[in-house]
Amino acid sequence: MPCQHCDDTGWKPVEDDGVRRVVRCECWREALTGRLFGDARIPPRYHRCDLDGFIVYPNEKLQKAVARARAFAEAFPVVEQGLFFVGPPGIGKTHLAVAVLKAVIQRCGARGLFYDTRELLRVIRSTYNPVVRTTESDVLRPVIEAELLVLDDLGAEKTSEWVDETLNLIVNTRYNERRPTMFTSNYDEYPDNDLEPSLLERVGFRMVSRLHEMCEFLEFEGADYRFWEGQGPATPADLLNLYKNQKRPSRSGRRRASGQLKAQLREGSSDVRWPGGKAGSS
């Protein structure tokens, strides 16, 4: 059935102080937003994620991350940096990133794009197959040119020279063209022998240094939603109780290590060598 306001033309007549003119109809805006959501590649699991649906409870760093996410979404496209959500699995990092992406698309009509980092690399790698007609540039162009890009789970990919070069190309091009990017990662920034490999070990010194230039890092912990066993949606009190009772490894060693490494990042040291692979080394 045609739109009763514009008859499916996308323009509707309005009268302002006796002057008749035409403006974009709401149906056109809704259709555009729908197309942009479809083009953004947001996985079905996260279709319902939004900022209002993110449960906040007494947790200072979590509250800060949510506040910064809201501020970013409201200010876009006038933003100086992207956002980087860092923390253990299951605390809502991807939820926040997708919620910001959806808010920006809906409010600004921005061209946004979501990719799990491993899936993006798999798609790019598949373009080397001569049977596949899609070329590498066809995959990379929308990733580089998106007005807002989300790269989820950075550091989970297996390291190699090709992976390093590809990620550096994407990150550096978007940095140079001042296109905001959001990242999530389960890896803490800096190494500690008693814990899992760090982001620094996974993606290299140069990449971490660049990421600090282009993003505000928001590291937080919280309740792991996968362990919620209650009936119905969890309440803030439920998640606070779950968070308090979770067993978490000590982070004191990581904090001691991070102070020195942050200083080296500020100084631009380039002769640092990290265990765990050749990613980022010269």
N, C-alpha and C positions, 0 to 999 in steps of 0.2 A: 504494500500500500504506500503510495507516495507521501512524502512529508507534507503535512498540512500547512507548514509555514513557508516552505520554499519550493514545493513540488519537485523535490529531488534535484534542484539546480545547485544547491549549496549556498545560495544567496537569498536572504529574506529582506523584504522592504521594511523600513522603519521611518518614523516621522519624528523629527526633533526641532521644536520651535517653528513648526509649520514648514520645515524643509524635509522633503522626502529623499531618502537615500537607501542604499542597500548595504547590508553587513553580512558577514559569514554566519550561516545558520548553525545552531547547536548540533544538528545531525551531521553536518560536515566535520565539525570538530571531533565528535564522537567516533566517526568513521576513521578519521586520520589517526586518532589515538589508538584505535583498535589495530590499524595497520602497523603502527610503530611498535606496539606491544608484540605483535606477531613477528616482526622483523628483529626484535631484540634477542630472540632465542632463549628466553627465560624458561628453564625446565618446568614441566607441569607441577612438580613437587613444590615449587616456590611461587606458583601463580597467585596464591592468596596472601603472600607476605606483604605487609605494609608497616609503616612506622607506628600507627595507632595500635596495631595488633601485637607489637613487641612488648612482652611483659617485663616491667622494670621492678626491681626490689632493692632494698638497702645494700648497695654494692657500689662504692664510689667510682671505680674505674669503669664499670659497666654503665653507670648513669652518665658518666662523661662521654663514653662512646656514643650512646644514644643521642645525647644533646648535640654532639658535634655532627652526627649524621643528619639530624633535623636541620641544623644551621646550614649545612652544606646544601641540602635539598632546597631550602628556601632561598639561598643566595644564588644558586646556579642560574646563569652561566658566569656570574661575576665571582669567581673563586680563584684564589692564588695557588692552591694545592689540591691534590686528590686526597683520598683517605686510604689508610692501610690498617685493616683489622687483624690483629695478631692474638692468638690464644689457642687453648686446647680444643679438641673437637667437641661438637655438640652444644656450644654456648650461644649460638645465634649469629655468628659472623656473616655467613652467607645470607641469612634472613635480613640483616641490616643492609648489606650491600644491595641486594635485590630491591628492598623497600625504597632505598634512595633512588635507584635507577628508575623504578616505576613512578615515583613522585616527580622526578625530573621530566620524564616523558609526558606525564599527564599535565603538569603545570606549564611546561615550556614548549612542548611539541618537539623535544630534542631527539636526535637520532642516537639511540643507545644500543649497546650490545653486551651480552653476557656470554662468557666462555669459561668452562673449566679448563685450566691451563693444559692439562694432559690431553683433553679432547681437541683443543686448538692445535697442539703440536701434531696430534695424530692426523687431523684433517690436512694440515700443511704438508706433512710428510707424504700423505697419499697422493699429492699432486705430482710427485716424482714418477708415479706409475704412468707409462705412456698410454695405457688403455683408458685412463680417466681423462676426460676432456677438460675438466676444470684446471686452470693453471694456477701456479703458486700466487701470482699477483692478484688473481680473482679472490683468493681467500684472504690475503694480507691487506688488500686495499680497504675493505670495510672495517677491519680491525684497527688499522692505523687512522682512518678518517672518521670513525665514530665520535660524535660529540662527547659522549661519556662511555667509557669502556669499563667493564668489570672483569678482572682476571681472578678466578676463584682457585684457591688451594695452590698458590705459588710455592714451589719447592718440592711438591710431591712427584714431579716428573723425574725420570732417570737422567742423570747428567751426562752430557757428551759435548763435544766441540760444536756439533750442529745445533743442539738445543741452546747452548750459550749464545751462539751467533744470532739465532732466530729471535730469542727473547730480548737480546740487547738491541736488535734492529727495531722491534716493536716499541720497546720502552724508550729508547733514545729518540726515535722519530716523533713519538707522541710528546715527549718532553720538549723537544726543539720547536714543535708546532703549537705548544701550549694547549694541548688537549688533555683535560682532566681524566685521570684513571683511578679506579678503586681496585684494591687488591685484598685478598684474604690469605692467611697462611696459618697452618697448625704448628709451625716451627717457631720457637723463640729466636730472637735475632742473633744472639751470640752463643758461642760454644761453651759447653761444660761437660767434662768427661763422664760425669755421673748421670747425665741425662741423654736424651735422644739427640741426633745431629741437629745443628742449628740452621737457620735460614742462611746465615753467612757461609756455612759449609756447603749448602745445597746450591746456592746461586752465585756465590763469589763476592769478593770485596767490592769490585767495581760496580756490580749491580746494586748491592745494598747501599753503597754511597749515592748512586743516582736516585734510588728509591727515596732516600732521605731528603733529597733536593726537591722531589716532585710530589711527595705525600706527607701528610701528618700521620705519624704512627700512633695507633691507639691500641695498646696492649691491655688485655683484661682477661679475667677468669670469671667463671660463673657456673651455675648448675648445668650439668649435662642432661639435656632434654631426653636423651635416649634412655635414661634410667628412671624416668618418671613412670610409676606404675599405678598411679591413682585412677579413679574413675572420672572421666570427663577432663576438660581442660584444666591445667595447673593454674593455681592462683599465685600472686606474688608471695604469699606466706608459704605456700608449698615449695616454690623454687628456692626461697631463702633457706628453708629447712634442709632441702636437698643439697644445696651448696655448702651449708655448714657441716654436713655429715659426709661429704665426699672426701676420699683420701687423695691428697694431692702431694706430689713430691716437693721437697724443699727447694726453694729458688734462691737461697742465699748465695750459693756458689755462682749462679748465673748472674746475680746482681754484682758480685765482686768483679767478675770478668767483664761485664758490660761497661763499667766505668772507664776502664783503660781503652777498650775498643771504640767507645763513643768519642773519646778524645782523639784517637787516631783518625776516625772518620772526619772530625772537624778539621784536623790538620791536613787532610788529604794525603795521608801516607799511602804510597803505592808499592812498598816493598814487603808487605806483610804476606806471609804464607800460612794457609790454614790447612789442617788435616781434613781428610774426607773427600779429596778429589781435586781436579784441576779447574773446576768451574771458576771463571773470573780471573784466573792467573794469566800473566802476560807471557 
